[in-house]
Amino acid sequence: MSSAMHRVWFVLPTYNEKDNLRPITEAILATEPDASVLIVDDNSPDGTGAIADQLAAERPNVAVLHREAKQGLGRAYVDGFCNVSARGAGVVVQMDADFSHPVRYLPDLLEPILAGRADMVLGSRYVPGGVIPKWSPIRRFISKGGGIFARTVLRLPYRDLTGGFKAMRISVLQGIDLDAVHAGGYAFQIEMTYRAHRLGARIVEVPITFEERREGSSKMSKAIVLEAFKVVVALRWAAARGQVPATKPGRL
């Protein structure tokens, strides 16, 4: 089946990505020409929002959602998911706008869903074939250690829970109570995968090479790492109290 039949939408949150936005949007649409792109800009002071509007004016398959202020990555994605759902999306891809998620992996990310073998696909740095070529040992330790902690506490089989390169059926998003998702930073990635898993989504991982952003600076901080720790513990406690819905596998 073609991507067009599934109405593939890419959701790109942006904040100060003026140098990356046009190249990444053009690269996505060159790789997946039947897809559409929603840019979710948090009132970037560097003019990213104006570039997004220019792209939307030039291309019928580009749309823009302007938010009044920076409210966190998780809320940007949630607002974007709701927006493309209303536009009739069948498959949603989330990715960073800074080229750390290479567009050459888009066919690999979409294939399991379009072939009917998966409901959610994780672009994984930690399965065989996954690579992070430029990270320091400390950053690798924090990322991998955080993943092991989350997998252990939440009892999940997936190797990469903190990555933001994902594709999913709209039915997965519609099955999750997005109002109940509180993670605002990178913990959002853990929470969404956990909630999808609890709802019985078929989740697979495909290897990717994670590359450093081309322009701008990373938004990673100690506060984001601390939030992820708190969210994992809170999710486990909420699930034990029956506050995170669960169904049998294959229901989505």
HUDA-V17331 format. One line per field, one symbol per residue. burial: I if it has 16 or more other C-alpha atoms within 10 Angstrom, else O. A space follows every 50 residues. Layout:
burial->???
//
This chain:
burial->OOIOOIIIIIIIIIIIIIIIIIOIIOIIIOOIOIIIIIIIIIIIOOOIIO IIIOIIOOOOIIIIIIOOOOOIIIIIIIIIIOIIIOOOIIIIIIIIIIII IIIOIIOIIIIIIIOOOIIIIIIIIIOOOIIOOOOOOOOOOOIIOIIIOI IOOIOOOIIIIIIIIIIIIIIIIOOIOIOOOOIIIIIIIIIIIIIIIIII IIIIIIIIIIIIOOOOOOOOOOOIIOIIOOIIOOIIOOOOOOOIOOOOOO OI
//
